[in-house]
Amino acid sequence: MLLKGLIGATLLALLARGFFEAFIQRTSTLQRNFPLVIHFRYWLEKMGAPLRQYLFLSDTAERPYNRTTRSWVYASSKGENNVIGFGSGVDHNAPGTVHLMPSLFPVRTEADHEDFALPPLIGKNRKHPYQPQSFFNISGMSFGALSANAVRALSGGAKKAHVYMSTGEGSMSPYHEEGGADIVFQIGPAKFGVRSPDGALDEKKLVELASRPQVKMIEIKLAQGAKPGKGGVLPKAKITEEISRIRGIPMGQDCHSPNTFSEFSNVKGLLEFVDHVQKLTGKPTGIKMVGGTKQQSEELAQGISQGEVSPDFIIVDGTEGGSGAAPLALADYVGLPLREGLTQMDNALRKYGVRNRTVLIASGKIATGGDVVQALALGAEMVNIARGFLFSIGCIQAMQCHTNHCPTGITTQDKRLQRGLDPALKSERVANYAKNLKKDLFMMLHSCGLKHPGELTRDHLTMVVAPGEIRSLRQLYPYPDDAEAVLAAQWQNIARGENAA
Ligand SMILES: Cc1cc2nc3c(=O)[nH]c(=O)nc-3n(C[C@H](O)[C@H](O)[C@H](O)COP(=O)(O)O)c2cc1C
């Protein structure tokens, strides 16, 4: 009797809903034309992405990161077997495929050999120069975009692995400090954490923050690859009381950071601002940018060459870089990919003779040893990695960072979802990933007869440009005319133990 009643009530509700969709509502054409049944299509549409990811896409087809890459990071982070059997799944003759050139005589690798090569000292003219310990480090992702547990896991893992971690533009949280890792404090145009009520730089706050021993460098964020020309966006769903306090922003409305600094609008002004922050803090201070026109990169290099001031490091972020929330138009259309942006900046600095006054750091979809090698060969001394490290703490590429519904508790402020992420366990995974990445980096170097990442040049890589046609990356991305001399000088520095700086 009860069952009959329930079935009757359900049918009545469906009938009423169908009538509403077909005759009353006007917003959806499909619901007016195909009432009720259209919801099956909506459901299939929603389930399409995860179904493709789990069942239908091949190991190398998925984007942004394919399954082969993600599986390698997952296995490496868990300390599981990360080698493959039978053979490579890469189509080695497909245009765009990059290969590293092996040597007839690789460097002999001892079984328990540790590589002690270090990246260059950064900010050698500052009061507190910084010696990074790792060629790859954790790229800026703000607390707010990330959950407290994610920040805890990353900072704890970074400390164990001797890699540094950038705060991203959301200011420094107690969770960054808790893990004890070296911190790079990022200042975005909104200057969260170091802003005065009128939006200017609060020098007192900056000096206080920078004086903390854990803060090793200051990163001025001009732009980010996923959304050049747009400030950070923190959807209101992710603004908790704590985040509103740390950033100094109201709750209940989306937080849009300004897209540019009010302090400068040209190279001269930028360099003055860099100089000001360097003098205020005494810590190495650099910029984060996205490649645009060649003329623009050259203007920056020329500006550096004309004075005493130089950013201590320049991060070139590729348009393929990730974001917690970005407009599709900017993510898909604006900015140079990493290869082009990086080589263009490297060349500009070489052309104006200032390559040794700054350290180039590359970021943009770098996750494996091969990715790191490629960026270093193209001109970077170091790389930053964001999403690779998120995979190490359990990111499944659900693409929900902007919704507050991240199922893995990483990019959500929902306490229920964060509960599943155990920071202590995940910090071990961060450290394991970093250890395996370092192992792969040096294994690849040894394979081509090199000992120090600074020895990598564009000659060491080739790319298939068409079936049967292969070019070296030096042919595709030529150095400026005097590159031989610059390269020779770099090699001498490495041999003298001065690294590339
Ligand atoms: C969740 C998330 C939050 C991010 N937040 C920031 C940020 O606050 N500041 C910034 O400069 N870049 C931010 N980024 C961009 C990364 O720092 C990096 O530039 C970009 O993702 C490229 O690295 P990847 O390709 O290794 O992820 C964020 C990226 C992600 C995925």
PDBQT file of the ligand as one rigid body, heavy atoms in Angstrom, charges set to zero:
ROOT
HETATM    1  C1  LIG A 601      45.868  25.671  -7.531  1.00  0.00    +0.000 C 
HETATM    2  C2  LIG A 601      46.859  26.628  -8.104  1.00  0.00    +0.000 A 
HETATM    3  C3  LIG A 601      47.039  27.871  -7.516  1.00  0.00    +0.000 A 
HETATM    4  C4  LIG A 601      47.974  28.769  -8.042  1.00  0.00    +0.000 A 
HETATM    5  N1  LIG A 601      48.184  29.977  -7.414  1.00  0.00    +0.000 NA
HETATM    6  C5  LIG A 601      49.144  30.810  -7.875  1.00  0.00    +0.000 A 
HETATM    7  C6  LIG A 601      49.467  32.003  -7.192  1.00  0.00    +0.000 A 
HETATM    8  O1  LIG A 601      48.907  32.340  -6.152  1.00  0.00    +0.000 OA
HETATM    9  N2  LIG A 601      50.452  32.782  -7.721  1.00  0.00    +0.000 N 
HETATM   10  C7  LIG A 601      51.135  32.433  -8.850  1.00  0.00    +0.000 A 
HETATM   11  O2  LIG A 601      52.022  33.155  -9.276  1.00  0.00    +0.000 OA
HETATM   12  N3  LIG A 601      50.855  31.304  -9.511  1.00  0.00    +0.000 NA
HETATM   13  C8  LIG A 601      49.885  30.482  -9.042  1.00  0.00    +0.000 A 
HETATM   14  N4  LIG A 601      49.648  29.303  -9.698  1.00  0.00    +0.000 N 
HETATM   15  C9  LIG A 601      50.446  28.986 -10.898  1.00  0.00    +0.000 C 
HETATM   16  C10 LIG A 601      51.690  28.170 -10.579  1.00  0.00    +0.000 C 
HETATM   17  O3  LIG A 601      52.513  28.792  -9.645  1.00  0.00    +0.000 OA
HETATM   18  C11 LIG A 601      52.555  27.946 -11.822  1.00  0.00    +0.000 C 
HETATM   19  O4  LIG A 601      52.969  29.182 -12.324  1.00  0.00    +0.000 OA
HETATM   20  C12 LIG A 601      51.844  27.231 -12.916  1.00  0.00    +0.000 C 
HETATM   21  O5  LIG A 601      50.859  26.370 -12.430  1.00  0.00    +0.000 OA
HETATM   22  C13 LIG A 601      52.826  26.440 -13.718  1.00  0.00    +0.000 C 
HETATM   23  O6  LIG A 601      53.243  25.353 -13.006  1.00  0.00    +0.000 OA
HETATM   24  P1  LIG A 601      52.675  23.875 -13.280  1.00  0.00    +0.000 P 
HETATM   25  O7  LIG A 601      52.445  23.826 -14.723  1.00  0.00    +0.000 OA
HETATM   26  O8  LIG A 601      53.775  23.030 -12.760  1.00  0.00    +0.000 OA
HETATM   27  O9  LIG A 601      51.410  23.710 -12.546  1.00  0.00    +0.000 OA
HETATM   28  C14 LIG A 601      48.707  28.412  -9.194  1.00  0.00    +0.000 A 
HETATM   29  C15 LIG A 601      48.515  27.160  -9.794  1.00  0.00    +0.000 A 
HETATM   30  C16 LIG A 601      47.620  26.275  -9.256  1.00  0.00    +0.000 A 
HETATM   31  C17 LIG A 601      47.457  24.923  -9.918  1.00  0.00    +0.000 C 
ENDROOT
TORSDOF 0
